[in-house]
Amino acid sequence: MTRRKAPQAGAAPSDPATENFRQGELLIAQHPLFNPLWRRAYVLRDKQRTRCPENGWAVVASNGTIHVHPTRRGEPEEWAYALAHCLLHLGFDHFRKPDRLEHDPRHWNDACDLFLAAFLRQLKIGHPPIEMQAPDDDSFGADEQRIYSALEHGRRLPAHWQGCGAAGPNAPDMLFVATPPARYSYGKPTDWPELLAVGLTQAVTNAVLVAGGELPSLNSETAIRTPAQRAREWFISSYPLLGALAAAFRIVEDAQICQREGISVAAVDPRSREIFLNPLAGLDAQECRFVMAHELLHVGLRHDARCQGRDPYLWNVACDYVVNGWLVEMNVGALPQIGGLYDATLKGESAEAIYDRIVTDLRRFRRLRTLRGVGVSDILERGLPDWRDLGAGVDLDAFYRSCLAQGLEYHRSAERGLLPAGLIEEIQALSQPPIPWDVELARWFDDFFPPVERIRTYARPSRRQSATPAIPRPRWVLPPDWADGRTFAVILDTSGSMSRATLARALGAIASYSLARDVPLARVVFCDAATYDQGYLRPEDIAGLVKVRGRGGTILQPAIDLLEDASDFPPEGPILLITDGYCDHLRVPGGREHAYLLPEGRSLPFIPRGPVFRIKE
């Protein structure tokens, strides 16, 4: 079992041994010196898998796993002391092999235990159990190497002394293992001495703040500032583009939660406004900035809402290539050493264009790793928004768009540096309200059916004015050849998956636009498992008098072939395909203009060459 937090009020009571152990964990987790080490260690308190001796408290392995006695009863201060002892073995790099260690590894373990006992005596964290009390004798030496040399040269310990390690009497508490656990291997080894140096810096800084009255106590949880929290503070204070977004998100750094959610490095939940960072990934300060900016841009650019029926993982991969390219260009932090999706040849490409390229090679791109892991998206949908924090009448979409737009304005006014043109264009596009689908469809009609210029004729004069009844008046009429080639085709998916509401909205819009643009007839073809050619219909008949047939499966290619072979359908006539996306691959000849009408949230199983209009239900 991994480490746990202290139980909350109202939680189910646990046994006294577990309760005291959790309280001891909390003392270590809240101490600035031990917090960096604690966040990277893996605590195993399991009866079947622990390697702790029966009479011991804990043992620590070279891979960072601390094996804790699963049932031992001890005071929280005793557990804090034992856990601190094990963490310092890692922090002081005691698992390096000194000269002649192969002759007597127990002497090296004893030397390290004596050194740590003297160190913890000065640090005064917790209190040592009876089994870990060491003689108050500094004559052995000031560091591990000197103590080890003294023991190697015959220096004897007190006769009654059986060791001061966490493993119990006459048992080593340092276990050398070959490799770290597979699920905690992220591409680079953990630098434990560096984490101890970070902890020492935090402890000294916080001690000064406590002495100055700025912090209530050294053990206050607010006194611990992780690299992720410092990165968030940097965005708020020094990088206005993402400052507003960073201020709105909560950072979750819990290895247990990340393991349960399958998050190897990082992920973001736009609905609950949480960024998850796995502390076991070992990101430094610059890498934390990069990863946090990556997740914030996912949210600010609304990549979750723009998926629009695409495969969520492949869409995430496409967005990762775009976002990482921008961050590398802007020099925000550093690309993590554990890897990231970055390809300089994709510079200037949009996420939509990269996605269309990805779906042509699924075998390759299905194996790519996002910040969450292989084959999964780092944009989560696991929580609900807290509407109280957003204010009345403000939804998440408007909130995120507003944050990014304001950040861009502040970034420019403060002259904080150049931004990629593609990023500026996307932010400005998000600031504009989206064009309704029916307006986009109307524009498509305008491209093919310009207004017909009417002419005046005396062939059939209109009624004469009462003021001048002797003067004939001409009337406006359409030219004789106005209807030549002025038509289009509608291929309608009538399979069982198509909703009646979608059919009604689509056919109603087509009929009204056809009437408004003087389209006399339209060729209508229904498709499901078979093709039903309805021939040419007047626009007013399309929406009201057409009786939909079929409702079987969906095969659209025969309808396209029928129109291509039809002698009465003009070669330049456009085709409008109405489907829900649950169809086979189809091929429209290269010279034929065409467009697709899809329900919102659906996508086609192929790369469309024509425009795609999405019907909003």
Backbone torsions as a table, in degrees:
resi	resn	phi	psi	omega
1	MET	NA	139.9	175.9
2	THR	-81.4	173.3	-177.4
3	ARG	-64.1	152.2	-178.1
4	ARG	-125.6	159.4	175.9
5	LYS	-84.7	163.5	177.0
6	ALA	-63.4	142.5	-177.3
7	PRO	-62.0	144.5	179.4
8	GLN	-86.4	164.9	179.0
9	ALA	-63.2	134.8	-179.9
10	GLY	89.6	-3.8	-179.7
11	ALA	-75.2	160.3	-179.5
12	ALA	-65.4	136.8	-178.5
13	PRO	-67.5	145.7	177.9
14	SER	-113.6	174.2	-178.8
15	ASP	-71.3	156.2	-176.1
16	PRO	-58.6	-36.8	-179.4
17	ALA	-62.6	-46.3	179.5
18	THR	-67.1	-39.4	-179.5
19	GLU	-62.3	-44.9	179.9
20	ASN	-66.9	-36.7	178.2
21	PHE	-63.4	-41.2	179.5
22	ARG	-65.2	-38.6	178.1
23	GLN	-65.4	-38.0	175.4
24	GLY	-64.6	-40.2	175.0
25	GLU	-57.6	-43.2	-177.3
26	LEU	-63.4	-36.8	177.9
27	LEU	-62.3	-38.9	179.1
28	ILE	-73.0	-44.6	-176.8
29	ALA	-63.1	-29.8	-177.5
30	GLN	-92.0	-0.6	179.9
31	HIS	-89.0	125.1	-176.5
32	PRO	-58.3	-32.0	-178.4
33	LEU	-68.9	-40.8	-173.0
34	PHE	-96.0	-13.1	-175.2
35	ASN	-59.1	-46.1	178.3
36	PRO	-60.5	-39.5	177.1
37	LEU	-67.8	-42.3	-176.4
38	TRP	-63.7	-35.9	-177.5
39	ARG	-69.3	-23.6	-178.9
40	ARG	-99.5	-13.5	-179.9
41	ALA	-80.7	160.1	179.2
42	TYR	-121.5	115.6	-175.9
43	VAL	-95.7	124.8	-178.8
44	LEU	-114.4	112.6	178.8
45	ARG	-125.1	78.3	-173.5
46	ASP	-139.8	132.3	-175.0
47	LYS	-64.3	-35.9	-176.2
48	GLN	-80.1	-30.3	-170.9
49	ARG	-110.2	-12.1	-176.5
50	THR	-67.7	146.7	177.9
51	ARG	-111.4	16.6	178.2
52	CYS	-77.3	133.6	177.9
53	PRO	-61.3	161.6	-176.9
54	GLU	-62.4	-34.9	-177.5
55	ASN	-97.2	9.6	-176.1
56	GLY	-101.3	178.5	175.9
57	TRP	-104.1	-47.7	-178.6
58	ALA	-166.1	158.7	170.3
59	VAL	-133.9	152.7	-178.3
60	VAL	-120.2	136.5	179.7
61	ALA	-100.5	159.2	-176.9
62	SER	-68.0	-14.4	177.9
63	ASN	-88.5	5.9	178.0
64	GLY	92.8	5.9	178.1
65	THR	-90.7	129.1	176.5
66	ILE	-105.1	113.8	179.0
67	HIS	-88.8	113.4	-174.8
68	VAL	-103.4	144.1	175.3
69	HIS	-61.8	125.8	-170.1
70	PRO	-76.3	-20.8	-173.6
71	THR	-126.7	-0.4	-174.1
72	ARG	-67.5	139.1	176.7
73	ARG	-96.1	132.0	178.3
74	GLY	-157.6	160.9	177.3
75	GLU	-73.0	153.4	178.6
76	PRO	-55.5	-37.2	179.0
77	GLU	-65.7	-34.4	177.8
78	GLU	-69.1	-41.3	177.3
79	TRP	-65.0	-39.0	178.3
80	ALA	-61.1	-40.9	179.5
81	TYR	-65.2	-45.6	-178.3
82	ALA	-64.3	-42.6	179.7
83	LEU	-67.7	-39.1	176.4
84	ALA	-61.7	-39.5	178.2
85	HIS	-58.9	-46.8	-178.6
86	CYS	-66.4	-41.1	179.8
87	LEU	-64.6	-36.4	-179.8
88	LEU	-70.5	-28.1	171.3
89	HIS	-55.5	-41.5	178.8
90	LEU	-72.9	-46.0	-176.2
91	GLY	-63.9	-36.0	178.6
92	PHE	-88.1	8.6	175.6
93	ASP	57.6	44.9	-179.4
94	HIS	-72.7	-9.4	-179.2
95	PHE	-86.9	0.6	170.6
96	ARG	-70.9	147.0	-176.7
97	LYS	-95.8	112.8	176.8
98	PRO	-77.0	175.5	178.7
99	ASP	-58.5	138.7	174.8
100	ARG	64.7	17.5	179.4
101	LEU	-65.4	-29.4	-178.4
102	GLU	-65.7	-17.3	179.4
103	HIS	-78.6	-37.3	-178.3
104	ASP	-152.7	81.6	179.9
105	PRO	-64.2	-24.2	-179.7
106	ARG	-67.2	-33.8	177.2
107	HIS	-63.5	-39.3	177.9
108	TRP	-65.3	-41.6	177.6
109	ASN	-62.4	-43.1	178.2
110	ASP	-64.0	-40.1	-180.0
111	ALA	-63.0	-42.2	178.4
112	CYS	-65.9	-39.8	179.4
113	ASP	-63.0	-43.2	179.0
114	LEU	-63.6	-41.6	178.5
115	PHE	-62.7	-44.2	-179.1
116	LEU	-67.9	-33.2	177.4
117	ALA	-62.7	-41.9	177.7
118	ALA	-67.6	-37.7	179.6
119	PHE	-65.8	-46.9	-178.7
120	LEU	-69.5	-26.0	176.7
121	ARG	-64.3	-36.5	178.0
122	GLN	-78.4	-31.5	-177.3
123	LEU	-75.3	-33.4	177.2
124	LYS	60.2	57.2	171.3
125	ILE	-112.3	124.3	-176.4
126	GLY	62.0	-159.3	171.8
127	HIS	-145.3	146.3	-173.1
128	PRO	-72.7	140.0	169.9
129	PRO	-62.8	166.6	-179.1
130	ILE	-58.3	-39.0	-177.4
131	GLU	-69.5	-15.9	-176.2
132	MET	-110.6	8.4	179.0
133	GLN	-75.7	131.3	-176.2
134	ALA	-112.9	153.5	176.9
135	PRO	-64.0	138.8	-179.8
136	ASP	-81.3	75.1	-174.5
137	ASP	-137.7	112.1	-179.8
138	ASP	-95.9	11.6	-176.1
139	SER	-77.9	-9.8	-179.4
140	PHE	-72.4	-32.2	-177.6
141	GLY	147.7	168.9	-175.2
142	ALA	-92.9	-14.7	-179.6
143	ASP	-142.9	176.6	-174.4
144	GLU	-63.4	-40.1	-176.7
145	GLN	-63.0	-42.7	-179.8
146	ARG	-69.1	-40.5	177.4
147	ILE	-63.1	-41.9	179.3
148	TYR	-62.4	-43.0	179.0
149	SER	-63.1	-39.8	178.8
150	ALA	-63.2	-41.9	179.3
151	LEU	-67.9	-36.8	178.9
152	GLU	-67.5	-29.9	-179.2
153	HIS	-91.4	17.0	171.2
154	GLY	96.6	4.8	177.0
155	ARG	-63.8	127.3	-174.8
156	ARG	-98.4	144.4	173.4
157	LEU	-87.7	163.4	178.3
158	PRO	-54.1	143.4	-174.3
159	ALA	-61.1	-35.3	-176.4
160	HIS	-83.2	-8.1	-174.5
161	TRP	-81.9	130.4	-177.7
162	GLN	-116.6	20.6	178.3
163	GLY	106.7	156.2	178.6
164	CYS	-123.6	21.4	178.0
165	GLY	-80.9	172.1	-176.5
166	ALA	-82.2	-4.3	-176.6
167	ALA	-88.6	-4.9	-179.3
168	GLY	100.2	-178.5	-175.6
169	PRO	-59.1	129.4	172.1
170	ASN	54.9	36.2	179.2
171	ALA	-134.2	134.3	178.8
172	PRO	-73.1	142.1	178.1
173	ASP	-107.6	14.0	175.7
174	MET	-118.3	121.8	-178.6
175	LEU	-113.0	122.1	176.7
176	PHE	-89.4	122.2	177.9
177	VAL	-122.5	160.9	-172.7
178	ALA	-76.2	-51.7	-173.8
179	THR	-135.2	158.0	175.8
180	PRO	-73.9	163.0	175.5
181	PRO	-56.9	142.8	-174.3
182	ALA	-60.7	-38.4	-174.9
183	ARG	-74.6	-7.8	178.1
184	TYR	-114.8	17.2	177.1
185	SER	-97.8	115.4	-175.1
186	TYR	-118.6	28.8	170.8
187	GLY	96.9	-12.6	177.6
188	LYS	-149.0	145.6	-178.6
189	PRO	-71.0	154.8	178.0
190	THR	-78.6	129.5	177.3
191	ASP	-92.4	88.4	-175.9
192	TRP	-64.7	-43.3	176.5
193	PRO	-58.9	-35.6	177.7
194	GLU	-65.5	-39.1	177.8
195	LEU	-65.4	-36.7	176.5
196	LEU	-65.8	-38.1	177.3
197	ALA	-64.0	-38.6	175.9
198	VAL	-62.9	-41.8	178.8
199	GLY	-64.2	-40.7	177.8
200	LEU	-62.9	-41.0	178.0
201	THR	-62.4	-44.2	178.6
202	GLN	-62.1	-42.3	-176.7
203	ALA	-65.3	-43.4	179.9
204	VAL	-66.0	-44.3	180.0
205	THR	-60.8	-45.3	-178.3
206	ASN	-69.8	-32.3	177.2
207	ALA	-63.7	-39.5	177.3
208	VAL	-65.1	-41.2	179.2
209	LEU	-65.8	-37.7	177.3
210	VAL	-64.8	-42.8	179.8
211	ALA	-63.6	-31.9	179.1
212	GLY	-85.2	-2.1	177.7
213	GLY	83.1	10.5	-179.2
214	GLU	-84.2	-22.1	176.0
215	LEU	-122.2	144.3	-176.4
216	PRO	-69.2	-36.8	-179.1
217	SER	-160.3	160.3	-178.0
218	LEU	-67.9	-30.2	-177.1
219	ASN	-91.0	9.3	179.1
220	SER	-66.4	138.2	-179.1
221	GLU	-64.2	-27.2	179.3
222	THR	-73.2	-11.0	-177.5
223	ALA	-79.4	-12.5	-176.1
224	ILE	-94.9	120.5	178.9
225	ARG	-118.2	108.3	-178.7
226	THR	-79.1	166.0	176.2
227	PRO	-56.8	-35.8	178.5
228	ALA	-66.5	-40.6	178.6
229	GLN	-67.5	-37.3	176.7
230	ARG	-67.2	-35.6	176.6
231	ALA	-64.9	-41.5	177.8
232	ARG	-62.3	-42.4	178.2
233	GLU	-63.8	-34.5	179.1
234	TRP	-66.1	-41.4	178.3
235	PHE	-63.3	-42.2	-177.6
236	ILE	-65.8	-38.8	-174.0
237	SER	-92.5	-29.1	-168.4
238	SER	-126.9	-5.8	-177.8
239	TYR	-135.4	84.1	-171.4
240	PRO	-61.1	-24.7	-178.0
241	LEU	-56.5	-42.0	-177.1
242	LEU	-112.8	6.6	-176.0
243	GLY	-62.6	-44.9	-178.2
244	ALA	-65.8	-39.3	177.6
245	LEU	-66.5	-42.8	-179.7
246	ALA	-61.8	-36.8	-179.8
247	ALA	-68.3	-24.9	-176.2
248	ALA	-86.1	-9.6	-174.7
249	PHE	-107.9	146.8	175.1
250	ARG	-100.3	138.2	-179.9
251	ILE	-93.6	128.0	176.9
252	VAL	-111.4	111.9	179.8
253	GLU	-119.9	80.5	-178.5
254	ASP	-136.1	115.0	-176.7
255	ALA	-62.2	-32.9	-178.7
256	GLN	-67.7	-45.2	178.6
257	ILE	-65.2	-42.8	179.5
258	CYS	-62.8	-37.9	177.9
259	GLN	-66.3	-40.9	179.7
260	ARG	-66.3	-36.5	-179.6
261	GLU	-86.1	-3.0	-179.6
262	GLY	70.8	36.3	-177.7
263	ILE	-101.2	110.8	-178.8
264	SER	-79.8	-38.5	-179.4
265	VAL	-125.0	-61.1	-174.9
266	ALA	-158.1	159.5	174.9
267	ALA	-160.2	166.3	-179.4
268	VAL	-136.3	141.7	175.2
269	ASP	-114.9	103.9	-176.7
270	PRO	-64.6	-29.8	-175.1
271	ARG	-76.4	-42.9	178.6
272	SER	-90.6	-2.3	179.0
273	ARG	54.6	58.4	178.9
274	GLU	-132.3	138.4	172.5
275	ILE	-110.6	124.8	-178.8
276	PHE	-100.6	124.8	176.9
277	LEU	-124.3	121.6	-179.4
278	ASN	-78.7	115.6	-178.8
279	PRO	-64.9	-20.9	-179.6
280	LEU	-76.6	-8.4	177.3
281	ALA	-73.0	-20.0	175.0
282	GLY	70.0	39.4	179.7
283	LEU	-76.9	138.4	174.4
284	ASP	-87.1	-174.4	-173.2
285	ALA	-62.3	-44.6	-178.7
286	GLN	-68.4	-38.7	177.5
287	GLU	-67.0	-35.4	176.2
288	CYS	-62.8	-39.9	177.1
289	ARG	-60.9	-45.1	-178.2
290	PHE	-62.8	-48.0	-176.6
291	VAL	-65.3	-41.5	-179.9
292	MET	-66.9	-41.7	176.4
293	ALA	-62.4	-37.9	177.8
294	HIS	-58.5	-48.8	-177.7
295	GLU	-70.0	-37.7	179.9
296	LEU	-66.0	-37.1	177.7
297	LEU	-68.5	-34.8	173.8
298	HIS	-54.1	-45.6	-176.3
299	VAL	-75.0	-47.9	-176.1
300	GLY	-62.6	-35.3	178.7
301	LEU	-87.3	5.2	174.5
302	ARG	57.0	44.6	179.8
303	HIS	-64.2	-28.5	178.2
304	ASP	-68.2	-42.3	-178.8
305	ALA	-75.4	-25.0	-177.8
306	ARG	-86.4	3.0	179.6
307	CYS	-60.5	-42.1	171.8
308	GLN	52.2	50.1	175.6
309	GLY	82.2	-3.5	177.1
310	ARG	-71.5	166.1	174.8
311	ASP	-63.5	120.0	-173.6
312	PRO	-57.9	-40.3	-178.5
313	TYR	-68.3	-47.6	-178.7
314	LEU	-66.4	-35.0	175.3
315	TRP	-64.8	-39.7	176.8
316	ASN	-62.0	-42.0	177.8
317	VAL	-60.6	-45.4	179.4
318	ALA	-61.6	-43.5	178.8
319	CYS	-66.1	-35.6	178.2
320	ASP	-61.4	-42.6	178.9
321	TYR	-60.4	-42.1	-179.2
322	VAL	-67.7	-50.1	-176.0
323	VAL	-63.8	-46.5	-179.0
324	ASN	-64.1	-35.6	176.4
325	GLY	-62.7	-41.3	177.5
326	TRP	-65.1	-43.9	-177.3
327	LEU	-65.7	-37.7	176.1
328	VAL	-65.7	-40.0	179.4
329	GLU	-66.6	-37.0	-179.6
330	MET	-82.7	-8.9	179.5
331	ASN	60.2	44.2	176.1
332	VAL	-93.5	107.7	-178.7
333	GLY	66.2	-153.0	-178.2
334	ALA	-138.2	138.6	176.7
335	LEU	-58.6	127.5	-176.1
336	PRO	-57.2	143.4	179.3
337	GLN	-66.7	-24.2	-179.9
338	ILE	-73.6	-6.3	173.9
339	GLY	114.4	159.4	178.0
340	GLY	-168.0	156.4	-178.2
341	LEU	-79.9	105.2	-179.3
342	TYR	-145.2	129.9	178.6
343	ASP	-144.0	111.8	-176.9
344	ALA	-63.5	-23.7	-179.2
345	THR	-72.1	-14.2	179.9
346	LEU	-92.4	9.3	-178.6
347	LYS	-60.6	132.6	-180.0
348	GLY	89.9	-10.0	179.1
349	GLU	-81.0	146.6	175.0
350	SER	-85.0	162.8	178.5
351	ALA	-62.6	-37.3	179.7
352	GLU	-63.9	-42.0	-179.5
353	ALA	-67.3	-40.2	178.3
354	ILE	-66.3	-38.2	178.1
355	TYR	-61.3	-44.5	178.6
356	ASP	-60.9	-31.6	177.5
357	ARG	-75.1	-35.4	-177.1
358	ILE	-66.3	-42.9	-173.6
359	VAL	-66.5	-10.5	176.1
360	THR	-84.6	-7.8	-178.6
361	ASP	-141.9	63.7	-175.3
362	LEU	-65.4	-32.9	-177.3
363	ARG	-61.6	-34.7	179.9
364	ARG	-80.0	-47.4	-170.6
365	PHE	-80.8	-14.0	176.3
366	ARG	-69.0	-15.4	-177.3
367	ARG	-99.1	5.4	-177.9
368	LEU	-78.2	152.2	-176.9
369	ARG	-106.6	122.9	169.0
370	THR	-85.4	-176.6	177.7
371	LEU	-68.3	-16.8	176.5
372	ARG	-86.6	-38.1	-179.6
373	GLY	158.9	-176.2	-178.0
374	VAL	-77.2	127.1	173.6
375	GLY	76.8	10.5	-179.7
376	VAL	-131.1	155.9	-178.7
377	SER	-90.8	143.4	176.9
378	ASP	-92.0	11.1	170.9
379	ILE	-102.9	108.1	-173.6
380	LEU	-90.4	157.2	170.7
381	GLU	-133.2	76.7	-173.7
382	ARG	-123.6	-7.2	-174.8
383	GLY	-136.4	176.2	177.1
384	LEU	-112.1	147.9	-179.1
385	PRO	-71.0	150.1	174.3
386	ASP	-93.1	95.3	-172.9
387	TRP	-66.1	-21.2	-179.1
388	ARG	-64.1	-30.1	-178.0
389	ASP	-82.4	-12.0	-176.2
390	LEU	-94.7	-20.0	-177.2
391	GLY	91.5	156.6	-176.0
392	ALA	-66.8	134.5	173.6
393	GLY	79.3	9.2	-179.6
394	VAL	-115.8	118.9	177.5
395	ASP	-93.3	172.9	-175.9
396	LEU	-62.7	-41.9	-176.5
397	ASP	-60.8	-48.0	179.5
398	ALA	-66.2	-34.4	-179.6
399	PHE	-64.7	-47.6	-178.8
400	TYR	-67.9	-40.1	177.8
401	ARG	-61.6	-42.6	-179.7
402	SER	-64.1	-42.7	-179.7
403	CYS	-60.1	-45.2	-177.2
404	LEU	-71.8	-37.8	178.7
405	ALA	-65.4	-42.5	177.5
406	GLN	-66.3	-38.2	177.6
407	GLY	-61.4	-39.9	177.9
408	LEU	-63.3	-41.9	-180.0
409	GLU	-64.4	-44.4	178.8
410	TYR	-65.9	-38.6	-179.4
411	HIS	-62.0	-42.1	180.0
412	ARG	-70.9	-44.7	-177.2
413	SER	-66.0	-32.3	179.6
414	ALA	-87.2	-3.6	179.3
415	GLU	53.0	56.8	-178.0
416	ARG	-87.1	4.2	177.8
417	GLY	128.6	165.2	-178.8
418	LEU	-77.4	149.2	178.5
419	LEU	-121.2	148.3	177.5
420	PRO	-59.8	143.4	-178.5
421	ALA	-62.3	-37.2	179.8
422	GLY	-63.4	-39.1	178.9
423	LEU	-66.2	-42.6	179.0
424	ILE	-62.3	-42.6	-179.8
425	GLU	-62.6	-41.1	-179.8
426	GLU	-67.2	-41.1	179.4
427	ILE	-64.7	-42.6	179.1
428	GLN	-67.3	-35.1	177.7
429	ALA	-66.8	-37.8	178.2
430	LEU	-67.2	-26.5	-179.3
431	SER	-72.9	-20.2	179.7
432	GLN	-90.2	142.8	178.1
433	PRO	-64.7	141.5	-178.9
434	PRO	-67.3	147.5	178.9
435	ILE	-76.5	129.2	179.1
436	PRO	-60.1	152.1	-175.5
437	TRP	-63.6	-35.4	-177.8
438	ASP	-71.0	-30.2	175.5
439	VAL	-68.7	-41.4	176.8
440	GLU	-62.0	-41.1	178.5
441	LEU	-64.7	-38.5	178.3
442	ALA	-62.8	-39.8	177.4
443	ARG	-63.5	-37.0	178.5
444	TRP	-63.7	-41.5	176.5
445	PHE	-62.1	-40.2	-178.6
446	ASP	-60.9	-32.5	-179.1
447	ASP	-65.5	-31.3	-174.7
448	PHE	-103.8	-21.2	-175.9
449	PHE	-130.0	79.0	177.3
450	PRO	-67.5	159.8	-179.2
451	PRO	-59.2	140.9	179.2
452	VAL	-84.5	128.4	-180.0
453	GLU	-81.7	116.9	-178.5
454	ARG	-80.5	155.1	179.7
455	ILE	-120.1	158.1	177.4
456	ARG	-94.7	139.9	-178.5
457	THR	-141.7	149.7	175.6
458	TYR	-103.7	5.3	-176.8
459	ALA	-58.7	-42.4	176.1
460	ARG	-131.7	88.1	-175.9
461	PRO	-60.5	149.0	176.7
462	SER	-78.6	176.4	179.2
463	ARG	-62.0	145.3	-177.3
464	ARG	-84.3	151.4	178.9
465	GLN	-72.4	145.3	-177.1
466	SER	-68.5	-26.4	-179.3
467	ALA	-73.6	-32.8	-178.9
468	THR	-132.1	71.9	-175.8
469	PRO	-68.4	-17.3	-179.0
470	ALA	-82.5	-10.5	-176.6
471	ILE	-100.7	117.2	176.8
472	PRO	-72.5	144.8	-179.3
473	ARG	-115.0	132.4	176.5
474	PRO	-76.5	164.1	175.3
475	ARG	-123.3	162.4	-179.5
476	TRP	-88.7	130.6	177.9
477	VAL	-136.0	161.2	174.8
478	LEU	-75.2	148.2	178.4
479	PRO	-64.4	158.5	-174.8
480	PRO	-60.4	-35.9	-174.5
481	ASP	-101.9	23.4	-173.8
482	TRP	-64.5	-28.4	-174.3
483	ALA	-88.7	-4.2	-177.0
484	ASP	-65.2	117.0	177.8
485	GLY	71.1	5.1	-177.7
486	ARG	-89.2	76.3	-178.2
487	THR	-154.4	168.6	176.6
488	PHE	-150.0	171.8	-178.3
489	ALA	-117.6	143.8	175.6
490	VAL	-118.6	117.7	173.8
491	ILE	-103.4	115.5	-171.4
492	LEU	-110.0	121.9	176.0
493	ASP	-76.5	112.6	-179.0
494	THR	-109.7	28.8	179.9
495	SER	-71.4	170.3	-176.4
496	GLY	-65.6	-21.0	-178.7
497	SER	-80.8	-12.1	179.2
498	MET	-79.4	127.3	179.7
499	SER	-79.8	150.3	179.5
500	ARG	-66.1	-33.6	179.0
501	ALA	-63.8	-40.6	178.4
502	THR	-64.7	-43.0	178.8
503	LEU	-61.1	-43.0	-177.4
504	ALA	-65.4	-44.6	-178.8
505	ARG	-65.2	-42.1	-177.8
506	ALA	-67.4	-47.5	-178.3
507	LEU	-68.2	-35.5	178.1
508	GLY	-64.4	-42.1	179.0
509	ALA	-65.6	-41.2	-179.3
510	ILE	-64.0	-42.4	-179.1
511	ALA	-63.9	-45.6	-177.9
512	SER	-66.1	-40.2	179.8
513	TYR	-69.9	-33.2	178.0
514	SER	-66.2	-42.8	178.3
515	LEU	-65.0	-40.2	-178.1
516	ALA	-68.2	-23.1	-176.4
517	ARG	-112.1	20.6	172.6
518	ASP	56.8	45.0	173.5
519	VAL	-93.0	113.4	-173.2
520	PRO	-72.7	-40.1	-175.3
521	LEU	-142.1	151.4	176.0
522	ALA	-133.3	139.9	179.4
523	ARG	-85.9	124.8	-175.7
524	VAL	-118.2	130.2	178.0
525	VAL	-130.9	123.9	175.7
526	PHE	-93.0	143.0	-178.0
527	CYS	-138.5	134.4	162.9
528	ASP	-146.3	-111.9	175.6
529	ALA	-74.4	-21.3	178.0
530	ALA	-133.8	174.5	-178.4
531	THR	-109.0	131.3	179.5
532	TYR	-122.1	104.8	-179.0
533	ASP	-84.6	117.3	-179.1
534	GLN	-92.2	-3.4	-179.2
535	GLY	73.5	-157.9	-178.6
536	TYR	-89.1	133.2	179.7
537	LEU	-126.8	148.8	173.9
538	ARG	-72.0	150.5	-177.6
539	PRO	-56.1	-38.9	-178.5
540	GLU	-69.4	-18.4	178.1
541	ASP	-85.8	-19.8	-175.4
542	ILE	-63.7	-45.1	-174.1
543	ALA	-83.6	-30.9	-171.5
544	GLY	-107.6	-39.7	-171.2
545	LEU	-98.3	-8.5	-178.6
546	VAL	-76.7	130.4	175.5
547	LYS	-106.0	115.0	-174.2
548	VAL	-70.5	132.0	178.1
549	ARG	-108.8	169.4	172.8
550	GLY	94.9	-114.6	-175.5
551	ARG	78.6	28.8	175.5
552	GLY	-98.1	-137.2	177.4
553	GLY	-76.0	-169.4	-174.5
554	THR	-130.0	110.9	173.0
555	ILE	-134.1	108.2	-174.3
556	LEU	-95.8	-19.6	-175.1
557	GLN	-60.9	-40.2	178.2
558	PRO	-59.8	-31.9	178.7
559	ALA	-67.8	-40.4	177.4
560	ILE	-64.6	-42.3	178.4
561	ASP	-63.4	-36.9	179.1
562	LEU	-61.9	-44.3	-180.0
563	LEU	-67.7	-35.8	179.7
564	GLU	-67.0	-33.2	-178.2
565	ASP	-88.8	-11.1	-176.5
566	ALA	-73.0	128.3	-179.6
567	SER	-76.9	-20.1	-177.5
568	ASP	-95.6	6.1	177.2
569	PHE	-109.2	123.3	-173.1
570	PRO	-62.8	145.8	179.6
571	PRO	-62.1	-28.0	-179.5
572	GLU	-94.6	5.5	-178.7
573	GLY	-69.1	128.3	179.4
574	PRO	-74.8	158.4	-179.9
575	ILE	-122.5	133.4	176.2
576	LEU	-114.5	118.5	-178.1
577	LEU	-104.1	123.1	179.4
578	ILE	-109.2	114.3	-177.5
579	THR	-149.9	166.9	176.3
580	ASP	-99.6	5.5	178.6
581	GLY	93.8	-15.8	179.2
582	TYR	-87.9	73.1	-176.2
583	CYS	-142.6	169.3	177.2
584	ASP	-78.5	167.6	174.0
585	HIS	-63.9	142.9	178.7
586	LEU	-136.6	161.0	-178.1
587	ARG	-130.5	120.8	175.6
588	VAL	-101.1	130.6	-179.9
589	PRO	-52.1	146.9	-171.1
590	GLY	-57.8	-36.2	-176.8
591	GLY	-84.9	-2.5	-174.9
592	ARG	-92.6	120.9	175.8
593	GLU	-71.7	137.2	-178.4
594	HIS	-156.5	162.9	177.8
595	ALA	-149.6	163.3	-178.0
596	TYR	-120.9	142.8	176.7
597	LEU	-119.7	112.2	-174.4
598	LEU	-122.6	150.3	169.7
599	PRO	-65.2	149.5	179.6
600	GLU	-62.1	136.3	-179.4
601	GLY	91.3	0.7	178.8
602	ARG	-109.8	160.8	178.6
603	SER	-141.3	161.8	179.1
604	LEU	-88.6	148.7	179.8
605	PRO	-81.0	20.3	-180.0
606	PHE	-153.3	171.9	179.1
607	ILE	-84.0	113.5	-179.5
608	PRO	-77.3	140.4	175.8
609	ARG	-92.6	-25.5	177.4
610	GLY	-94.0	170.4	178.8
611	PRO	-65.8	155.1	179.6
612	VAL	-122.1	121.6	176.6
613	PHE	-107.1	133.9	-175.3
614	ARG	-110.0	121.1	-179.0
615	ILE	-76.7	123.7	176.9
616	LYS	-89.7	120.7	-177.5
617	GLU	-69.0	NA	NA
